[in-house]
Structures are given as structure tokens and as C-alpha cells.
Amino acid sequence: MKIFQFTGIWMRIFREVSAIVMLSTTSCLRAVASPGWTVSDRIPVGGDGNWDYATLQAEQHRLYVAHQDRMVVIDLSSRTEIRSIPGQKIHGVALVPELNRGFVSDGDAGSVILFDLKTLEVNRTIQCPARRRRDLLRTCNPPHFHLQWG
């Protein structure tokens, strides 16, 4: 019976991969065992389709949730949907309170929708070149905001 032995560089790779697997497994087990996240309440929002990114605007008590073909704005104080910003395939939102502007990424339309944070009215839509529609909107740590074509 021939036994396979790792030597040289293969032994080093085997050790590193084994360490990563063991650490990942340990972290996952700790995360499952800890009671960190629980569902404390639910806010019903109608409509069909998939959900994507959610963004909290704590000062205004608003939650912005990408929901298939629209951005749903929820008032957390009254626990109701206060506005819906339509699109085709909404991905997420970036908020810039200093400019009183919000930017919604609409991937299928290849555009970014600009809206007023106070009134939630759409100001305009910026079209993206057709060849660069993958990553329409990227945000960085405040105070920097980047609108980037893919």
C-alpha cells in the first residue's frame, strides 16, 4: 500500500489550507452558537420580487430597502412605507446628508437616480454608458462619496 506524502511546497500549502479550514469552522460554530442576532419585530412591505441592500438613515428614522423594481423608504417611527422610488432593477442606495441627496443604483436601466432626502422627490436620472453597467454605485467612508462606472 502506497501512502501519499506531502513534501516541500505542497506540505506548506497543505498546512496553510488546513489552518484556514480549521479557523473558519471554529468561527462558524461560534457564530451559530452565539445568540447575537434575533428577529425582534417585523414591518410588512408589499410587493413581489427579491430584496437587495438596506440602508439606515438613523437621524431621520428611515430605512431604505432595495426591492426588485423600486427603492422602498420606510419611516421607522410610524412603521410604514412612506415613499417608493421606481426603477427597473434597484440595487442599493447611497445617502449624502451634507448635500441633501440620495443616489439609487438601477442596474438594468444602467442609471443612477438622484433624489432629495427631505422630500424624497426624484430630481433626475443619470444614464451610464452601456458597456459599464456592472457597478453603478460605490460608496466609501464619509465624507467621501464616489459615483463610479464599473
N, C-alpha and C positions, 0 to 999 in steps of 0.2 A: 504494500500500500504506500503510495507516494503522498506526502503531505506538502501542501503549498506553503512556502515560507516567503514573507516579505523581507526584502533586503534593500539597503541603501535608500534611495529617494522614495521608493514605494512604501517602505516602513514608515518614513516621516509623514507621507501623505495619509497612510492608514491611521496613524496616531492622531493627526490633526482632525481628520474626519470623525473618528471615534469620539474625540473630546467634544466636538461641536454637537454631535448627536446626543451625547450624554447630557450636556448642559441644556440643550433645547428641550429634551424630555423632562428634565428636572424643573425647568422654568414653567413648562406647560402644566405639569402636575401641580405645582404650587398655585398657578393661576386658577385652575379648576377647583382646587381645594379651598381657596380663599373666598370669603363671602363679599368681596369688594363691590360688585355691581349687582343691583337688583332693580326690577321694574317697580317704581313706587306709584306711578299713575299713568294714564293714557289720555291722549287728546285725539278724538276721532277726526279724520280728514277724509273727505270723499274722493272718488275718482278711481280710475283703473290705472294699471301700469306699474312700472318699477319706481323705486325710490333711490335717490343718489345722495350726495353730500348734504349735510345740515350745518348751518352756521348760526351761532347765537350772538345776538346784539343785546348784551345784558343791561346796558343803560336804558334802553328803550323797551325792555321786556318783550323782545321779539325773537322769534325763531324763523329762519329762512330755510325751507326744505325743498330741494330739487325733486320734483315729482313728474317724471316722464316728459310731458309736453308743457310744463309750466313750473314756475317758482312759486311755492305757496308761502305766504307770510302769515305767521300765527302770533297773535297777541297772547303772551303767556299769563297776563293778569286776568283777562276775561276768558282765556282758554278757547278762543275762537279764531277761525280763519278770517283775516281782515282784508286780504288782497291776494290776487293771483296774477302773476306776470306771465303772459302766454309766450310760447316759443314752439320749437319743433322737438328737440331732444335736449332738454335742460340738464346741465351737468353740475353746476355749482354757482356760488355767488361769492364775490369779494366786496367787503364793505370798507369805505374810506370816510369815516365820520368827519374828519377835518375838512373835507371837500363837499360834504353832504351828498355823496354819490355812492351808488351801488352798481356793480357790474355783474351781469348774469352771462354765463357761458352757454351758448346754444350751438352745440356741436354739429348737428345735422344741417342747420341753416348756415353754418360757417360764419357766425356773427357773435358779437358781444352786445348785450342790451344794457344801456345806461339808464338808471332811474334815480329819482330824488328820494333820499332816505326819510324825509319828513312826510311827504305826501304820497310816496310810493308810486308816483306817476312816471311813466316811461318818457324819457327825454328824447332819446334817439337810439338808433341801431347802427353799429359799425360793422361793415362786411369785412371778412377775412379773405385773403387770396385763396382760391380753390385748392392749390397744392399744399397748403399749410393749415389744415383744419384739425390736426390731431390734438394739440394742446393750446386751446384758445386763451385760457386764463390761468395765470400762475400768480400766487401771492407769496410775499416774503415777510420777514418780521417787520412790524411797524418801526419807523414811519415810512418804509419803502413799499411801494406797490408797483408791480410790473405787469403790463399788458403785453403778452408775448405771443407771437405767431410761431407755432410749432417747431 
